[in-house]
Amino acid sequence: MKSAFISQEEFINSFYEFAGDKILCREDIKRIIELSFQHNKSALENIAFHAKYLSGLLSIIKNKDNSINEEYFSRVKDEYAGHVEEIKKQLTAILEYDSGFFKSIAGKKYFEMTQESLENLNKLCADLARIKSFLNNLQERGKGF
């Protein structure tokens, strides 16, 4: 069965409907989707996959209890740091297609070595993880992008 492909506008509107009011970085996500649709759709799939994984790791880190082995917890933190770097790398690749304004804003917002930037990146990753869930939903319905 061949997938029916949806347009950029339909993707964005359907994603907004799918995620509801849970989107934390609405305008940034929209721009990332637009850039991905225009230049490299597989980059969106790839970054969404890593963001979903990162979000799972973050939930383990935030909910650490005494039953988690310290060695395991240390590995999770190391994996988290590795996935943060991978997401930054992939996001930088997507942003290369931007004319400059969004790229500079995103660089300051997500890539600086500050607590605020890391929190912003975690919020963006939560939205990207929702995109992964949305992509899975599209696939289940026989649609592609």
Summary of the structure (lengths in Angstrom):
residues: 145
radius of gyration: 16.0
end to end distance: 15.0
largest distance: 49.0
contacts: 411
relative contact order: 0.20
helix: 78%
strand: 3%
